[in-house]
Amino acid sequence: MNLAEILGTNAMISAFILAIIGYTSQIITIHKNGIKGVSLSLFVLTFYTSVSWFIYGIYFKNRNLILPNLLMVLLSLIIIIQIIIKKRNEKISKKVKLYLRIKKIRN
C-alpha cells in the first residue's frame, strides 16, 4: 500500500465518521425538536456537492470518493425530506389551530 492509498483510505474513513456522527445526530435532532434553525438550502447544497463528488468518483473509479459520498447523498436526502415534511406539517398545524380558534369564537 503506497502513501496515496493510505491517505485516500484515511480520508474515506474520516468522511464516514463525519457522516455517521454529524448527519445522524442532525436527523435525530430534527425528529425530536423540529426544524427550527435548520437550513434547507444548506442541505440541498450539501446534497448537490455530494452527488457531484460521487459522480466524479464513479468516473475515475475511485472508491475513496464513491463510498463516503454515497453515504452523504443518502443522509442529506433523508434530512431534506424530513425538513420538507416538518414544514408541511407545521403549516397544516397552524391552519388547524386557526380553524379551531375561529370555530371557538363563533360558538
Sine and cosine of phi, psi and omega as CSV:
sin_phi,cos_phi,sin_psi,cos_psi,sin_omega,cos_omega
0.00,0.00,0.83,-0.56,-0.01,-1.00
-1.00,0.01,0.08,-1.00,-0.07,-1.00
-0.87,0.49,-0.65,0.76,0.01,-1.00
-0.88,0.47,-0.66,0.75,0.02,-1.00
-0.93,0.37,-0.62,0.78,0.03,-1.00
-0.91,0.42,-0.71,0.70,0.02,-1.00
-0.90,0.43,-0.65,0.76,0.02,-1.00
-0.90,0.43,-0.68,0.73,0.03,-1.00
-0.91,0.42,-0.67,0.75,0.04,-1.00
-0.88,0.48,-0.69,0.73,0.03,-1.00
-0.89,0.45,-0.65,0.76,0.00,-1.00
-0.90,0.44,-0.71,0.71,0.01,-1.00
-0.90,0.44,-0.67,0.74,0.03,-1.00
-0.88,0.48,-0.67,0.74,0.01,-1.00
-0.91,0.42,-0.64,0.77,0.05,-1.00
-0.88,0.47,-0.72,0.69,-0.01,-1.00
-0.88,0.47,-0.72,0.69,0.03,-1.00
-0.85,0.52,-0.73,0.68,-0.03,-1.00
-0.90,0.44,-0.72,0.70,-0.07,-1.00
-0.92,0.39,-0.73,0.69,-0.03,-1.00
-0.96,0.28,-0.79,0.61,-0.08,-1.00
-0.92,0.38,-0.76,0.65,-0.10,-1.00
-0.96,0.28,-0.64,0.77,0.00,-1.00
-0.92,0.38,-0.58,0.81,0.06,-1.00
-0.92,0.40,-0.57,0.82,0.05,-1.00
-0.91,0.40,-0.67,0.75,0.03,-1.00
-0.88,0.48,-0.70,0.71,0.00,-1.00
-0.91,0.42,-0.68,0.73,0.01,-1.00
-0.88,0.48,-0.71,0.71,0.02,-1.00
-0.89,0.46,-0.67,0.75,-0.01,-1.00
-0.90,0.44,-0.66,0.75,-0.06,-1.00
-0.99,0.12,-0.68,0.73,-0.19,-0.98
-0.93,-0.36,-0.06,1.00,-0.03,-1.00
1.00,0.01,-0.17,-0.98,-0.16,-0.99
-0.97,-0.25,0.16,0.99,-0.01,-1.00
-0.86,0.50,0.83,-0.56,0.02,-1.00
1.00,0.08,0.06,1.00,0.01,-1.00
-0.98,-0.19,0.77,-0.64,-0.08,-1.00
-1.00,-0.08,0.91,-0.42,0.07,-1.00
-0.90,0.44,-0.67,0.75,-0.03,-1.00
-0.89,0.46,-0.58,0.82,0.04,-1.00
-0.89,0.45,-0.69,0.72,-0.03,-1.00
-0.96,0.27,-0.50,0.87,0.11,-0.99
-0.91,0.41,-0.68,0.74,0.05,-1.00
-0.90,0.44,-0.66,0.75,0.06,-1.00
-0.88,0.47,-0.68,0.74,0.04,-1.00
-0.87,0.50,-0.74,0.67,0.00,-1.00
-0.88,0.48,-0.70,0.71,0.00,-1.00
-0.89,0.46,-0.70,0.71,0.00,-1.00
-0.91,0.42,-0.64,0.76,0.05,-1.00
-0.89,0.46,-0.66,0.75,0.01,-1.00
-0.88,0.47,-0.73,0.69,0.02,-1.00
-0.92,0.40,-0.58,0.81,0.03,-1.00
-0.88,0.47,-0.74,0.68,0.02,-1.00
-0.90,0.45,-0.66,0.75,0.05,-1.00
-0.87,0.50,-0.67,0.74,0.03,-1.00
-0.90,0.43,-0.64,0.77,0.05,-1.00
-0.90,0.44,-0.69,0.72,-0.02,-1.00
-0.86,0.52,-0.66,0.75,-0.02,-1.00
-0.99,-0.12,0.12,0.99,0.02,-1.00
0.79,0.61,0.76,0.65,-0.05,-1.00
-0.93,-0.37,0.97,-0.26,-0.05,-1.00
-0.90,0.43,-0.44,0.90,0.03,-1.00
-0.93,0.36,-0.33,0.94,0.11,-0.99
-0.99,-0.14,-0.59,0.81,-0.08,-1.00
-0.92,0.39,-0.81,0.58,-0.16,-0.99
-0.90,0.44,-0.80,0.60,-0.02,-1.00
-0.92,0.39,-0.56,0.83,-0.01,-1.00
-0.96,0.28,-0.49,0.87,0.12,-0.99
-0.89,0.46,-0.70,0.72,0.05,-1.00
-0.88,0.47,-0.69,0.73,0.01,-1.00
-0.89,0.45,-0.62,0.78,0.03,-1.00
-0.88,0.47,-0.75,0.66,-0.04,-1.00
-0.90,0.44,-0.72,0.69,-0.03,-1.00
-0.93,0.37,-0.64,0.77,0.03,-1.00
-0.93,0.37,-0.55,0.84,0.07,-1.00
-0.91,0.42,-0.65,0.76,0.05,-1.00
-0.87,0.49,-0.70,0.71,0.00,-1.00
-0.91,0.43,-0.67,0.74,0.02,-1.00
-0.87,0.50,-0.71,0.71,0.02,-1.00
-0.89,0.46,-0.68,0.73,0.03,-1.00
-0.86,0.51,-0.71,0.70,-0.02,-1.00
-0.88,0.48,-0.71,0.70,-0.01,-1.00
-0.89,0.45,-0.70,0.71,0.00,-1.00
-0.90,0.44,-0.71,0.71,-0.01,-1.00
-0.90,0.45,-0.66,0.75,0.03,-1.00
-0.89,0.46,-0.68,0.74,0.02,-1.00
-0.89,0.45,-0.69,0.72,-0.01,-1.00
-0.91,0.42,-0.59,0.81,0.04,-1.00
-0.91,0.42,-0.65,0.76,0.04,-1.00
-0.89,0.45,-0.69,0.72,0.02,-1.00
-0.89,0.45,-0.68,0.73,0.00,-1.00
-0.88,0.48,-0.67,0.74,0.04,-1.00
-0.89,0.45,-0.65,0.76,0.00,-1.00
-0.92,0.40,-0.64,0.77,0.01,-1.00
-0.92,0.40,-0.69,0.73,0.03,-1.00
-0.88,0.47,-0.67,0.74,0.03,-1.00
-0.89,0.46,-0.69,0.72,0.02,-1.00
-0.87,0.49,-0.69,0.72,-0.01,-1.00
-0.92,0.39,-0.60,0.80,0.06,-1.00
-0.89,0.45,-0.70,0.71,0.01,-1.00
-0.90,0.44,-0.68,0.74,0.00,-1.00
-0.90,0.44,-0.62,0.78,0.01,-1.00
-0.92,0.40,-0.64,0.77,0.02,-1.00
-0.91,0.42,-0.63,0.77,-0.02,-1.00
-0.94,0.35,-0.49,0.87,-0.02,-1.00
-0.99,0.11,0.00,0.00,0.00,0.00
